[in-house]
Amino acid sequence: MKVAGIDVGSLSTEAVIMNAGGEVLGYSILPTGASSEMAGEKAYAEALEQASVGRDDIARTVATGYGRISVPFASRTITEITCHALGARRLYPDAATVIDIGGQDSKVIRLSLDGRVEDFAMNDKCAAGTGRFLEVMARALDAKLEMLGELSSRSTRDIRVSSTCTVFAESEVVGLIARGVPREDIVQALHRSVAERVYGMARRVGARGPYVMTGGVAKNKGVVRAIEERLEEPIAVPDEPQIVGALGAAIAALELVPAQ
């Protein structure tokens, strides 16, 4: 018996194929693009191919994420809050708080001792502090998005970016560049602004360690480091933090399938 989890996000779509023993057989990560339905279909097909599994072998599929309703072949849809909690707990059984920063939203999820979602805070009305925010800032700095973490590690001066709005922060960054402020110092300031937003959400939900960070922004070591410094706690990051939502969806699918 095999199951699938599909996480259709605003910027990327992930799919995970899992067997009855909870082993990940294959996964895929693709840009969502203009069509959530097409992205879900393509990610699913690629994950099946990697797992060497046919569609007829899949007993149940659970979809999650921003575009979960656009996966017509899903057996069920579940919120990303639940799926990130399930995925993080599978990877880190003692996780108490999950920090997820995706393309257009960020969230802090507090878990109970048995792994249930106790409370969460979500920033989904504004792109500030999300992957899109960092993407816009990287473009303003004429830097590749994947370079930001390494750039911030070279910072030698503590400056501040006061604006939390993406549009105003971009203007502020352009002004700092014009004044000759080094890019690495600007990036470090941006990372600290992301950390400040996460810290605010963490306080609202009464977050506590151990912490796990998921989502594409978790690949940015500079952001992780800035959040660790603000929380004064270490943060665990999975080997592939981008698939944790899809992993949780696959776990949910496995729990929904009757024992054979």
C-alpha positions in Angstrom: 0.0 0.0 0.0 1.3 3.5 -0.9 -0.1 7.0 -0.4 0.7 10.5 -1.7 0.8 14.0 -0.2 0.7 17.1 -2.3 1.4 20.6 -1.1 0.4 23.3 -3.5 1.9 26.6 -2.4 1.8 30.0 -3.9 5.3 29.8 -5.3 6.2 26.1 -5.2 4.4 22.7 -5.3 5.7 19.6 -3.6 4.6 15.9 -3.8 5.7 13.0 -1.6 5.1 9.3 -2.2 5.1 7.1 1.0 4.7 3.4 1.7 2.8 1.7 4.5 5.8 1.7 6.7 6.1 5.5 6.5 9.2 5.5 4.2 9.4 8.2 1.6 9.8 6.5 -1.8 10.1 9.7 -3.9 9.3 13.4 -3.9 9.4 16.4 -6.2 9.6 20.2 -5.8 8.4 22.4 -8.7 7.5 26.1 -9.3 3.7 26.5 -9.0 3.5 28.9 -11.9 0.2 30.2 -13.3 -1.8 27.0 -12.8 -2.1 25.3 -9.4 -3.9 22.4 -10.9 -1.2 21.8 -13.5 1.5 22.2 -10.9 -0.1 19.6 -8.6 -0.5 17.2 -11.5 3.1 17.6 -12.7 4.6 17.4 -9.2 2.6 14.2 -8.6 3.8 12.7 -11.8 7.4 13.4 -11.1 7.2 12.0 -7.6 5.6 8.8 -8.9 8.3 8.5 -11.5 11.1 8.9 -8.9 9.4 6.4 -6.6 8.9 3.9 -9.6 5.2 3.7 -8.6 2.1 3.8 -10.8 -1.0 5.8 -10.2 -3.0 2.7 -9.6 -0.7 1.8 -6.7 -1.7 4.9 -4.7 -4.4 4.0 -2.2 -5.1 7.6 -1.1 -3.9 11.1 -1.8 -4.2 14.1 0.5 -3.7 17.7 -0.7 -2.7 20.7 1.4 -1.5 24.2 0.9 -2.7 27.4 -0.7 -4.0 25.6 -3.8 -5.2 22.3 -2.2 -8.7 22.6 -3.7 -7.2 22.6 -7.2 -6.0 19.0 -6.9 -9.0 17.1 -8.5 -7.6 13.6 -7.8 -7.1 14.2 -4.1 -9.1 12.0 -1.8 -9.2 14.7 0.8 -7.8 18.2 1.6 -6.3 19.2 4.9 -4.9 22.6 6.1 -1.2 23.2 5.9 -1.1 24.0 9.6 -2.0 20.4 10.4 0.2 19.0 7.7 3.3 20.9 8.8 2.7 19.8 12.3 2.5 16.1 11.2 5.6 16.3 9.0 7.7 18.1 11.6 6.7 15.7 14.3 7.6 12.7 12.1 11.1 14.1 11.5 11.6 15.5 15.1 9.4 13.7 17.6 10.1 16.2 20.4 9.3 19.3 18.3 7.2 21.8 20.3 7.0 24.7 17.8 7.1 24.7 14.1 8.1 27.9 12.2 7.1 27.7 8.6 8.0 30.5 6.1 6.7 30.0 2.6 6.4 32.1 -0.5 3.6 34.4 0.6 2.9 33.6 4.2 4.6 32.7 7.4 3.3 30.9 10.5 4.3 29.8 14.0 2.6 26.6 15.2 2.7 25.5 18.9 2.2 21.8 19.5 1.0 19.8 22.5 3.1 17.0 24.0 1.3 14.5 21.8 1.8 16.5 18.7 -1.6 18.2 18.3 -1.8 21.8 17.1 -2.5 23.9 20.3 -2.3 27.3 18.8 -0.9 29.1 15.7 -0.3 32.6 14.4 -0.2 33.3 10.7 1.0 36.3 8.6 -1.1 35.8 5.4 -2.3 39.3 4.7 1.1 40.8 3.7 4.2 39.4 2.0 6.5 41.0 4.6 8.9 38.5 6.1 8.1 35.8 3.5 9.9 34.2 0.6 8.4 36.8 -1.7 9.7 39.6 0.5 13.3 38.1 0.3 12.9 37.6 -3.5 12.0 41.3 -4.0 14.9 42.4 -1.8 17.4 40.1 -3.6 16.3 41.7 -6.9 16.8 45.2 -5.5 20.3 44.2 -4.3 21.1 42.5 -7.6 21.9 39.3 -5.8 20.7 35.7 -6.3 18.2 34.6 -3.7 20.3 31.6 -2.7 23.3 34.0 -2.1 21.5 35.9 0.7 22.5 33.6 3.6 26.2 33.6 2.6 26.1 37.4 2.1 24.7 38.0 5.6 27.4 35.9 7.2 29.9 38.5 6.0 28.1 41.4 7.7 30.3 43.6 10.0 28.0 46.4 10.8 24.6 46.4 12.6 22.1 48.5 10.6 18.3 48.5 10.6 15.6 48.3 8.0 12.7 49.9 9.8 9.9 49.2 7.2 8.0 45.9 7.5 6.0 46.5 4.3 7.6 45.0 1.2 7.1 48.0 -0.9 8.5 50.5 1.6 11.3 48.1 2.6 12.4 47.9 -1.0 12.6 51.7 -1.2 14.6 51.8 2.0 17.0 49.2 0.6 17.5 51.3 -2.6 18.3 54.3 -0.4 20.8 52.3 1.6 22.5 51.1 -1.6 22.7 54.7 -2.8 24.4 55.7 0.4 27.1 53.0 -0.2 26.0 50.7 2.6 27.5 47.2 1.8 25.1 44.6 0.5 26.0 42.1 3.3 25.0 44.6 6.0 21.7 45.3 4.2 20.9 41.6 3.9 21.7 41.0 7.6 19.3 43.8 8.4 16.6 42.2 6.3 17.1 38.9 7.9 16.7 40.5 11.3 13.5 42.1 10.2 12.2 38.6 9.2 13.3 37.3 12.6 11.5 40.1 14.4 8.2 39.2 12.7 8.6 35.6 13.6 9.4 36.5 17.2 6.2 38.5 17.4 4.1 35.6 16.2 6.0 33.2 18.6 5.2 35.4 21.5 1.5 35.5 20.6 1.2 31.8 20.6 3.4 31.1 23.6 6.0 29.2 21.6 8.6 27.1 23.2 11.5 24.8 22.2 12.4 22.5 20.7 11.9 24.5 17.5 11.7 23.1 13.9 11.8 25.4 10.8 10.1 24.3 7.5 9.4 25.9 4.1 11.7 27.2 1.4 13.1 30.1 3.5 14.6 27.5 6.0 17.2 26.9 3.3 18.5 30.5 4.0 21.0 29.9 6.8 21.1 33.7 7.5 17.4 33.8 8.3 17.6 30.7 10.5 20.6 32.2 12.3 18.7 35.6 12.8 15.7 33.8 14.2 17.8 31.7 16.6 19.5 34.8 17.9 16.1 36.5 18.4 14.5 33.5 20.1 17.7 32.6 22.0 17.0 29.0 21.1 18.4 26.6 18.5 16.3 25.7 15.5 16.4 22.3 13.8 16.1 22.4 10.0 15.3 19.2 8.0 17.5 18.1 5.1 14.8 19.1 2.7 12.6 21.6 4.6 10.4 22.4 1.5 8.7 19.0 1.5 7.5 18.9 5.1 4.0 20.0 4.3 3.7 17.3 1.6 5.2 14.8 4.0 2.5 15.6 6.6 -0.2 15.3 3.9 1.2 11.8 3.0 1.2 10.9 6.7 -2.4 12.0 7.0 -3.3 9.9 3.9 -1.7 6.9 5.5 -3.7 7.4 8.7 -6.9 7.6 6.6 -6.4 4.3 4.8 -8.0 1.3 6.5 -5.5 -1.4 7.7 -5.1 -4.1 5.0 
